[in-house]
Amino acid sequence: MTTGVYSQTFNARIQGTQKPPLHGRHWMAVTGKPLAATAGAMVFQRGGNAVDAACAMLAATCTMWDVLSWGGETQALIYNPRTGKVIALNALGVAPTGATPAYYKSKNMEFPPEYGPLAAVTPGTPGGLCTMLAEWGTLSLRDVLTPAMQMAEGYPIEAQTANSIERNKDRIKQWPYSRAVFLPHAGQEREAPVAGEVFKQEDLLQTLRKLVEAEQQALKKGKSRKEAIYAAYDRFYKGDIAAEFVRGCQEQGGLITKEDLANWKVKIEEPVSANYKGIDVYKLSSWTQGPAMLQALNILENFDLKAMGYNSARYMHTLYQAMNLAFADRDFYYGDPAFAPDEPLKGLLSKEYAKARAKEINPDGNNASAGPGDPYPFEQKVNPYQALLRQYNQARQAPIPSPLDEAYLADFRRGTTSIEAADEAGWVVSVTPSGGWIPACIAGKTGVGMSQRMQSFVLDERQNPFNVLEPGKRPRVTLTPGLALKDGKPFLSFAVQGGDSQDQDLLQCFLNVVEFGMTIQEAVEAPNIVSYQMRSSFGNHDRKPGSILVNARTPDYVLRELKKMGYAISVDDRTAGPINAIYFDRLHGTFWGGSGNHGEDYGIGW
């Protein structure tokens, strides 16, 4: 039998997954909405590569408000088969001029708000899409935006988005441009569209047309494909689109200026990585939570997980403790590396630090007060925040395990979407875009919803000295696409929505494949656990020490054992995802696609 490391040929042992695995030889497109996956397929059929298809899916999901919009942020990992390297794309917006801790504290806020103009960082997705397409795609901006423009003309809205609009209509009514777009039946009992109704976005359509117009005019002047795409980029951030965005933002009380938009730039970066049993796992850097998954893998490498048994009480406990240690470090040490102080990432990701952290795990009980460690000695430095660290950890002592409530769960799980694309030439793209979700405040007549990512900052260094709000700075976000290579070749491309639970889900999906030999569809549907011991990155940044969410399929004897270990247990039939993933079958030269069974995520392969 061939092992799961190189192919997934053990069809006889597939459990009854709710969705069938996807198969493809030439390409694979997976994302959060069926229509958006179709947009990716359309671009593949036009001869585009995986980057072109990912851009088309990104444009479509933004237009469909798949818990994000055009004013949000885009984070991506791209495998370039020409160089054999993984590229990191940072298209996260920054805090605008005037966004300071003093400003928000003057409004009696402990954190920046969850909604509205004052929650907005600068839009990143238009720039991120243009950069991906210009640098690594093959088609024109017009080609990849055509499906999204057709949708902006009017598409049959699905129940999930339509009902979200209706639930949030009271907040939407506060913002005139949002009200005009989202509530076509104003004054009626149901003011939002209904499922199947054709949802039209004329302002957004005009914005997308302006981007294409800028590209086409540049081409007529003899500019190259790349230069023409960047002409569209400039029109969004420096031209008439920018002017209207800023006007609409400031009219409604926002802080973003023309200079903020003009000065913002997409960053092309080096990803960070960790090797787990011969597999190189790549993540974005400390401006995301991605390195926490790598830390957790480094810690777990010190245990025989397979011998524990999948989702045994011992396995769940070990996972939970490793995640808590990694995420405690995230909560204290992660932030925008472009701003001082420098994050101790080398120490955090060292195998020696992981061994030291692994020794802190009590095999017999939960440590509900687990806090950040000190990675500085592992890069031969002295921690400049020792006093702050002691104070921080003392505040975490002896908490009482807390039950979960719906409001907290809604914040912690706050969703986005994910995009996976791959082609037979070897290009692989993993994206976790987000921001501008419903209820979104639309900026003027652009049709573009503003991001709500400002809330992920803190206003006091005692909460995290690396993530204190500052103009021009990126907040530390939850968004965390994943790529894994085996022998230098793509092994797994995977991403998920779900706020602070994202890297918990992706960690367990990865282990399902690597340790327990699951097919990718089994892995994305498999029951998992969620810890709520880390701080939420949203709202009031709460935490629930000792709380664990387990799947309803968990046997009673496992639940009893976890309770003895000191856990406050909640049970749900939804504990993961929806995870989207592509597995690369090297034995047969094909793709296996997986898409979680919670939500509307969908894929197409050929």
TAVENHU-V38359 format. One record per helix or strand. SS is the DSSP state (~ for helix, > for strand). FROM is the first residue (numbers start at 1). TO is the last residue. If there is no record, write none. Layout:
BEGIN
ss = [SS	SS]
from = [FROM	FROM]
to = [TO	TO]
END
This chain:
BEGIN
ss = [~	>	>	~	~	>	>	>	~	~	~	~	>	~	~	~	>	~	~	~	~	>	>	>	>	~	~	~	~	~	~	~	~	>	>	>	>	~	>	~	>	>	>	>	>	~	~	>	>	~	>	>	>	>]
from = [11	22	27	34	50	71	73	85	101	117	125	141	155	159	169	176	198	202	225	240	258	267	272	279	288	290	305	313	345	351	376	386	406	419	428	434	442	444	449	453	458	468	477	482	489	499	520	530	547	556	568	579	590	602]
to = [13	24	31	45	63	71	80	91	106	119	136	153	156	167	172	182	199	220	238	251	263	270	276	283	288	300	308	333	348	358	379	394	412	423	431	434	442	446	450	456	458	468	477	486	496	514	525	531	551	564	572	585	595	605]
END
